[in-house]
Each structure stands twice: as structure tokens, then as C-alpha cells.
Amino acid sequence: MRAEKKITIIGAGLAGALLAILLARKGWTVEVFERRPDPRLAGYEGGRSINLALAERGLHALRLAGLTEAVMAQAVMMRGRMVHSADGGTQLLRYGKDDSEVIWSVHRGRLNISLLDAAEAAGATIRFNARLDRVDFNAKTFRLINDHDRRDEVRDFAVLIGADGAGSALRQAMSGKVALNEHFAPLGHGYKELEIPPADDGGFRIEPNALHIWPRGGYMCIALPNTEKTFTVTLFLPNEGDPSFATLPDVAAAHAFFARDFADTLPLVPEFDADWTNNPIGSLSTLYLDHWHLDGRAVLLGDAAHAMVPFHGQGMNCAFEDCIALARHIEEAGNWAEAFAAFEAERRPNAEAIQAMALENYVEMRDRVDDVDFLLQRQLERVLAERHPGRFVPRYTMVSFMRVPYATAFERGKIQRQLLIDATRGLRDIAQVDLEAADDMVRTRLSSLVTTSMT
């Protein structure tokens, strides 16, 4: 492999730029091609939420890239979910035991720019306005097109890595050579973004250190803070049925809907009419593939391999973990095919696990966060975590504050959820729980959690 030190990455988004850093620092010659203009010159191109939830897996990647200080200087801490009930009441449900277990709201565009700068500093070459048009895998060449001036060129490659997102051009090219069995599973719900501006005094209009949720059973609004003292508000709503985006044909209908179901939110969005008119309805799907690589010639990662819905805040974190794993396998394997096969074997079960948990979390966020049974189970979850450290570990903790494999967190989470249901069945108060019986369930059903270091 070292005889072919050149690595070509398609896509200079978050995952492509991070992977370029990791590989360039290991001595590989890295070329990155991105279809969009350079955001450092053209400005950040919107269309997706500017907010991302950064958790331990992503933080670990930033530490490896040497970017922790720069990114965290512009991150906003989120302690938990601030639940806004229909009657206007609020309740903070912490993510972890204290402020040592939090997640962070980061700006997608600024993070991408930091990664691009670090990739170039590490020695990677990045070309913008270079869209992958087609690949000849037999000749090991690929064609690029500049959509601005329509120039094209053909280049050769030793290996291709697809970090070009859910609409991956490399994945499309690979599908002609290997049966990927690509399947997009639409959620049936879409989203629309609005903005809460800063308060008149320049501060935040609502509690800044929380992810705000307005659960309404079957649909919801969320709001994440930005360092500019704004919040990005996202409405998640079915595409069909009542209520749905289909029943909101104009601004007047949307305004009336918010006045009815999100009455405390509407006054916070003074530009509601303009936001609703100008911001498109986004789609939500989960991408499943049977294969992520084409022998030793090409491999996919991040959203190009396993796009997921955003309800666990793990899309970026999972993609960053992909990058670390792929870089490790490239260093350790004897050839490209071996590296790509080992990478897929490690990461695909974990990607499928977090895809499933993200779908589950949508139901939890919109339907259960203000449910009496759910809140009691959350209380008991914290009690058992204190009574059995290292054995009973909340699933959210495993996913967000540890680097336990997603598949492990998913399977242990199923066991723990059933345990909580069994221990609280028919009860309404934590004082009614038989803690000795719950302790016995923990000891019987759960082994000590062995964490796997992913360096």
C-alpha cells in the first residue's frame, strides 16, 4: 500500500476534511475534490441546519485533529432537554449526571472551515468547484466537471474514498460495479427552519444552555442555541395527514397552527412570515447499503454510506468515528481491499445501530419526554446508574458521553429499557419502586460494561 501513497477523497465537508487531516498527518498524499465553491471565499452555503450537536465521539476526533480549542471557543453548552409543555410550563431533563456530561451546539459552517484550514496545514490538497461526474474503475480514472465554467478534466487515482454525503456521486458510480442494494427509507416527516433572534439587550431570549423541545405527540419543534445569541428552530411535521405540511398551504395557515400548538414559541420568532416563506421544507430519510466498498478501489463513509435522521445528534459524531476507524485500518492493513473490508465489518453494525436509535429517539422526543411513565423510568435510570456504576449505564450516556460501540449501546439499552419498565410497572412515584428487586434485576441481567478504546 505504501507504494501507492496517493489517496483521493471525494467531498470536502466535515468528514472529508477530517479524514484528510488524519491521513495527511500519517504521511499520505491526500487530494480532496469538492463540487461546491470554497466556503472560505464564497461564504457558507446553507440548505441544512447550521447547528450540530457535538458529543464525546466528535470531541475525540477534534482532539486528534488538534482543533478542540478553536471549535469549543464558539460552542454553546447544552445541559439537557428543556421541555415546553402545551400549557406553557417548562422542565429541564438533564442529559447526564452533571455539567461533566453535556453536549455542545456548534456551527456547521465554521466547523467545516476550521477543518479545511487544518487539512491544508497538514499537507492535503483541496480542489473546489470540482464535481465528480463519472469513474472508470477498470482504468482507475475519474472525470471532474466545474459547474461554473463547464471545464472538465480526467484524472487517475490509486484509491477513492467517498465522503460526499447522502447524494454521493461516488456511491452512484460504485453501484454500477457492485450490488450495493441501496435503500432510502423516508421518514414520512419533513422539517422547516425558523430563527429566534437575540433579545433586545443582545442576550438570548430563552435559556441558552439547553436543547429546547416542544413535544406535541406525532410532531414537535426544537431549538438549538448559536453563539450569535440566536436559536435555530426546527419544526418536524408529517408530510401528509392532519396536522401536516400538506395542511399548511400558506403563511396564514402556518401562523394559526403555531398560535394553537406552539403559542409560547410564536412571539419568539418575529420574522415568522419571512422564515416560513423563504425556508424550504427539508426531507428526512435513512440510507441503508449492503456493501460500502468496491474491493480495494473505493469505499464510502459517513452519510454517503449510512445517512440517518438527526434525532440523536450523532450524524457528524458517527461520521467522525468512521474517519478515525478508516485511517486506522489503512495504516494497519496489508492492502486496500483488506483495509476497506475490515473498516466496513467494524463500522456497519455500529452505523445500523445508531440509525435505529435515531429513529427511536424521534418518537421519544415528540411523544414521551412529558409522559409520566417515561419520567419515572428516567428517575429510576439515574438511581440505578448511581447504585451500579459501570454496570447500569444509561443508553444516552453510552452514546453521547462515551465511545462504547453503538451496537453495544443499542443492545444493552434494550435490556435496560425492559428492566426499567418491569421495575416501574403500575407505579407513579420513585418512592414506590422496590430498589432491592431492581438491584437484583441489574445484577442478573447486566454484566459489567467493558469499554472499547477507539484510538
C-alpha positions in Angstrom: 0.0 0.0 0.0 2.8 2.4 0.8 3.9 2.2 -2.8 0.6 3.9 -3.7 0.6 6.7 -1.2 -1.9 8.9 -3.0 -5.4 8.9 -1.6 -8.3 10.7 -3.3 -11.2 11.9 -1.2 -14.5 12.9 -2.8 -16.2 15.6 -0.7 -14.7 18.3 1.5 -17.4 18.5 4.0 -16.9 17.7 7.7 -16.0 14.0 7.2 -13.8 14.5 4.1 -11.8 17.3 5.7 -11.3 15.4 8.9 -10.1 12.3 7.1 -7.8 14.4 5.0 -6.2 15.7 8.3 -5.7 12.3 9.8 -4.3 10.8 6.6 -2.0 13.7 5.6 -0.5 13.7 9.1 0.4 10.0 8.6 2.4 10.8 5.5 -0.2 10.0 2.8 -0.5 12.3 -0.3 -4.1 13.4 0.0 -6.2 15.1 -2.7 -9.8 16.2 -1.9 -12.3 17.3 -4.5 -15.5 19.2 -3.7 -18.3 20.1 -6.0 -19.2 23.4 -4.1 -17.2 26.6 -4.0 -14.7 27.2 -1.2 -16.8 28.4 1.7 -13.9 30.5 3.0 -14.3 32.6 -0.2 -17.9 32.2 -1.2 -19.4 32.1 2.3 -21.1 29.1 3.9 -23.7 27.6 1.7 -26.9 26.9 3.6 -29.8 24.5 3.0 -29.2 22.4 6.1 -29.3 23.2 9.7 -26.4 25.4 10.8 -26.5 23.6 14.2 -24.8 20.4 15.0 -24.7 18.5 18.3 -21.1 17.7 19.3 -20.7 14.9 21.7 -17.7 12.8 23.0 -17.1 10.8 19.8 -16.8 14.1 17.8 -14.8 15.7 20.5 -12.3 12.8 20.4 -11.9 13.4 16.7 -11.3 17.1 17.2 -8.7 16.3 19.8 -6.9 14.1 17.3 -7.1 16.9 14.7 -5.8 19.5 17.2 -8.9 21.6 16.8 -10.6 21.3 20.2 -9.7 24.8 21.5 -10.7 26.5 18.2 -14.1 24.8 17.9 -15.0 24.8 21.6 -14.4 28.6 21.8 -17.5 29.0 19.7 -19.6 26.2 21.0 -22.7 26.5 23.3 -23.2 24.0 26.1 -26.5 22.2 26.2 -27.1 20.5 29.6 -30.3 18.7 28.6 -33.7 18.9 27.1 -35.8 21.9 28.1 -39.3 20.5 27.6 -42.0 23.1 26.8 -45.5 21.6 27.5 -48.6 22.7 25.8 -49.7 24.7 28.9 -46.6 26.8 28.7 -44.7 25.1 31.5 -41.1 24.1 31.2 -38.9 21.3 32.7 -35.2 20.6 32.2 -34.3 17.0 31.7 -30.6 16.7 32.1 -28.6 14.5 29.6 -26.2 13.4 32.3 -25.4 13.5 36.0 -24.0 17.0 36.0 -22.1 19.5 33.7 -19.4 17.0 33.1 -21.9 15.2 30.8 -23.3 17.7 28.3 -23.4 18.1 24.5 -22.4 21.2 22.5 -24.2 23.2 19.8 -21.6 24.0 17.1 -22.0 25.9 13.8 -21.6 23.6 10.8 -20.1 26.2 8.5 -17.4 27.5 11.0 -16.5 23.9 11.9 -16.1 23.0 8.3 -13.8 26.0 7.7 -11.7 25.0 10.7 -11.3 21.5 9.3 -10.4 22.7 5.8 -7.7 25.1 7.2 -6.3 22.2 9.3 -6.4 19.8 6.3 -4.4 22.2 4.1 -2.0 22.9 7.0 -1.4 19.1 7.3 -0.5 19.0 3.6 -3.7 17.9 1.9 -4.6 19.5 -1.4 -8.3 20.6 -1.7 -9.9 21.5 -5.0 -13.3 23.2 -5.1 -15.8 23.5 -7.9 -14.8 20.0 -8.9 -17.9 17.7 -9.2 -17.3 14.0 -9.7 -19.0 13.1 -13.0 -18.1 9.5 -13.6 -15.5 6.9 -12.7 -13.7 4.3 -14.9 -12.8 1.7 -12.2 -11.0 -0.5 -14.6 -8.7 2.2 -15.9 -8.7 3.8 -12.5 -9.6 7.3 -13.8 -12.3 9.7 -12.9 -13.8 12.8 -14.6 -14.4 16.1 -12.9 -16.6 19.0 -14.0 -16.6 22.6 -12.9 -20.3 23.6 -13.0 -19.4 27.3 -13.1 -17.3 27.4 -16.3 -18.1 23.8 -17.6 -14.5 22.8 -17.8 -13.8 19.2 -17.3 -10.7 17.0 -16.7 -9.8 13.4 -16.3 -7.5 12.3 -13.5 -6.2 9.0 -12.3 -6.5 7.5 -8.9 -5.0 4.8 -6.7 -8.0 4.7 -4.4 -11.2 6.7 -4.0 -12.9 7.5 -0.7 -16.5 8.8 -0.8 -17.2 11.4 1.8 -19.7 13.2 -0.4 -22.9 12.9 1.6 -26.3 11.3 1.2 -26.4 12.1 -2.5 -23.0 10.6 -3.1 -21.7 10.7 -6.7 -19.1 8.1 -5.9 -21.8 5.7 -4.5 -23.7 6.1 -7.7 -20.6 5.3 -9.7 -19.9 2.2 -7.5 -23.4 0.9 -7.9 -22.6 0.0 -11.5 -19.8 -2.3 -10.3 -21.1 -3.8 -7.1 -24.6 -4.6 -5.8 -24.9 -2.0 -3.0 -28.6 -2.6 -2.7 -29.1 1.0 -1.9 -32.4 1.7 0.0 -33.6 5.1 1.2 -36.3 4.7 3.9 -38.2 8.0 4.0 -39.4 9.0 7.5 -42.7 10.5 6.1 -41.9 13.7 8.0 -40.2 16.8 6.8 -38.8 19.9 8.5 -38.7 23.6 8.2 -36.4 26.1 10.0 -37.1 29.3 11.7 -35.0 31.7 13.8 -35.3 33.2 17.3 -33.2 36.4 17.1 -31.2 37.8 20.1 -33.1 39.7 22.8 -33.3 43.5 22.7 -30.4 43.6 25.2 -28.2 41.4 22.9 -28.6 38.3 25.0 -30.5 35.0 24.5 -34.3 35.2 24.5 -34.6 31.8 26.2 -32.4 29.6 28.3 -29.2 29.2 26.3 -27.7 26.1 27.8 -30.4 23.6 26.7 -31.9 21.9 23.6 -35.4 23.2 23.7 -38.2 20.8 22.7 -41.9 21.4 22.2 -43.3 17.9 22.0 -46.8 17.6 20.7 -47.3 13.9 20.1 -46.5 12.9 16.5 -44.7 16.1 15.8 -42.5 18.7 17.5 -40.4 21.8 17.4 -36.8 22.0 18.7 -34.5 25.0 19.2 -30.7 24.9 19.4 -28.6 27.9 20.5 -26.0 29.7 18.4 -23.0 31.8 19.6 -24.7 34.8 17.9 -27.3 34.6 20.7 -29.9 33.2 18.2 -31.7 29.9 18.2 -32.3 27.8 15.1 -35.9 26.5 15.5 -36.9 23.4 13.5 -40.4 22.2 13.1 -40.7 18.4 12.4 -44.1 17.5 11.0 -45.7 14.7 8.9 -45.8 15.3 5.2 -49.4 14.1 5.0 -52.4 13.8 7.4 -53.6 16.3 9.9 -51.7 18.2 11.0 -49.0 18.0 8.3 -47.2 20.2 5.9 -50.0 19.4 3.4 -52.5 21.2 5.7 -50.3 24.3 5.9 -50.6 25.7 2.4 -49.7 29.3 3.2 -48.2 31.6 5.9 -51.7 32.3 7.4 -52.3 28.6 8.0 -48.9 28.1 9.4 -49.3 31.1 11.7 -52.6 29.8 13.0 -51.1 26.4 13.6 -48.3 27.8 15.7 -50.7 30.0 17.6 -52.6 26.9 18.5 -49.9 24.3 19.2 -46.7 26.4 19.9 -48.2 29.5 21.4 -45.1 30.4 23.5 -42.8 29.9 20.5 -44.6 32.3 18.1 -43.7 35.5 19.9 -40.0 34.5 19.9 -39.9 34.4 16.1 -40.6 38.0 14.9 -39.7 37.2 11.3 -42.0 34.1 11.3 -43.7 35.0 8.0 -40.4 35.6 6.1 -38.8 32.5 7.6 -41.8 30.3 6.7 -41.9 31.7 3.2 -38.2 31.6 2.4 -37.0 28.4 4.0 -37.9 25.2 2.1 -39.3 22.0 3.6 -36.5 19.5 4.0 -36.8 15.8 3.7 -35.7 13.1 6.2 -34.6 9.6 5.2 -32.4 6.7 6.4 -29.9 5.2 3.9 -29.1 1.5 4.1 -26.5 -0.3 2.0 -25.5 -3.9 1.8 -21.9 -3.0 0.9 -19.7 0.0 1.5 -16.7 -0.8 -0.6 -15.6 -2.0 -4.1 -12.8 -4.4 -3.4 -9.7 -2.2 -2.9 -10.6 0.6 -5.3 -13.3 2.6 -3.4 -15.0 2.9 -0.1 -17.8 5.1 1.4 -18.2 6.6 4.8 -20.4 9.0 6.7 -23.7 10.0 5.1 -22.5 8.5 1.8 -22.7 5.1 3.5 -25.3 5.5 6.2 -27.3 8.8 6.3 -29.6 8.9 9.2 -32.3 11.1 10.7 -31.0 13.8 13.1 -32.8 12.9 16.3 -29.9 11.6 18.3 -27.5 14.3 17.2 -25.0 11.6 16.1 -24.7 12.0 12.3 -21.5 14.1 12.5 -20.2 12.2 15.5 -20.7 8.9 13.8 -19.0 10.1 10.6 -16.0 11.4 12.6 -15.7 8.0 14.2 -15.8 6.4 10.7 -12.8 8.6 9.7 -10.8 7.5 12.7 -11.6 3.9 12.1 -10.8 4.1 8.4 -7.5 5.9 9.0 -6.5 3.2 11.5 -7.4 0.3 9.1 -5.5 1.9 6.3 -2.4 2.1 8.5 -2.7 -1.5 9.8 -3.9 -3.5 6.7 -1.7 -5.1 4.2 -3.7 -3.9 1.2 -6.6 -1.7 0.3 -9.2 -4.4 0.0 -8.3 -5.7 3.4 -8.4 -2.2 4.9 -11.8 -1.5 3.4 -13.3 -4.8 4.3 -12.1 -4.5 7.9 -13.5 -1.0 8.1 -16.9 -2.0 6.9 -17.0 -5.0 9.2 -16.3 -2.8 12.2 -18.5 0.2 11.3 -21.5 -1.1 9.5 -23.1 -2.8 12.5 -22.5 0.3 14.6 -23.9 2.6 11.9 -27.1 0.5 11.7 -27.4 0.6 15.5 -27.2 4.4 15.7 -29.6 4.7 12.7 -32.1 2.6 14.7 -31.6 4.6 17.9 -32.0 7.9 16.0 -35.4 6.8 14.7 -36.4 5.7 18.2 -35.3 9.0 19.6 -37.7 10.9 17.4 -40.6 9.0 18.9 -39.2 9.7 22.4 -38.7 13.4 21.8 -42.0 14.1 20.2 -44.2 11.7 22.3 -42.6 10.7 25.5 -40.5 13.4 27.2 -43.5 14.7 29.1 -45.0 11.3 29.7 -45.5 10.3 33.4 -44.2 6.7 32.9 -41.2 7.9 30.9 -40.2 10.5 33.5 -40.4 7.9 36.3 -38.2 5.5 34.3 -35.7 8.3 33.8 -35.6 8.9 37.5 -35.0 5.2 38.2 -32.4 5.1 35.5 -30.3 7.7 37.3 -30.8 6.0 40.7 -29.6 2.6 39.2 -26.7 4.3 37.5 -25.5 5.6 40.8 -26.1 2.3 42.6 -24.4 0.2 39.9 -21.6 2.3 38.3 -20.1 0.5 35.3 -22.9 -2.0 35.1 -26.1 0.1 34.6 -25.1 2.8 32.2 -27.9 4.9 30.6 -28.0 4.4 26.9 -27.8 8.1 26.3 -24.6 8.2 28.3 -23.1 5.3 26.3 -23.9 7.0 23.0 -23.1 10.7 23.9 -20.5 10.7 26.7 -18.6 7.5 26.0 -17.1 5.8 23.0 -18.8 2.4 23.6 -19.6 0.9 20.2 -23.0 2.0 19.1 -24.1 -1.7 18.6 -23.2 -2.4 22.3 -25.1 0.6 23.5 -28.1 -0.4 21.4 -28.2 -4.0 22.7 -27.6 -3.1 26.4 -30.1 -0.3 26.0 -32.8 -2.8 25.1 -32.1 -4.8 28.2 -32.1 -1.8 30.4 -35.3 -0.3 29.0 -37.1 -3.5 29.7 -35.7 -3.6 33.2 -36.9 -0.1 33.9 -40.4 -1.0 32.5 -40.5 -4.1 34.7 -39.4 -2.2 37.9 -41.9 0.6 37.5 -44.9 -1.2 36.1 -48.1 0.2 37.7 -46.2 2.8 39.8 -46.3 6.5 39.8 -43.6 7.6 42.2 -39.9 6.7 42.6 -40.6 6.1 46.4 -42.8 3.2 45.4 -40.0 1.3 43.5 -38.6 -1.8 45.2 -34.9 -0.9 44.8 -33.7 -4.2 46.1 -35.7 -6.0 43.5 -34.4 -3.6 40.9 -30.8 -4.2 42.1 -31.3 -8.0 41.6 -32.5 -7.4 38.1 -29.4 -5.3 37.3 -27.1 -8.0 38.7 -28.9 -10.8 36.9 -29.5 -9.2 33.5 -26.4 -7.0 33.0 -22.7 -7.7 33.1 -20.1 -5.1 33.8 -19.7 -2.7 30.9 -16.3 -3.2 29.2 -15.5 -0.1 27.1 -13.6 -0.4 23.9 -11.0 2.3 23.3 -11.1 3.6 19.7 -8.0 5.5 19.0 
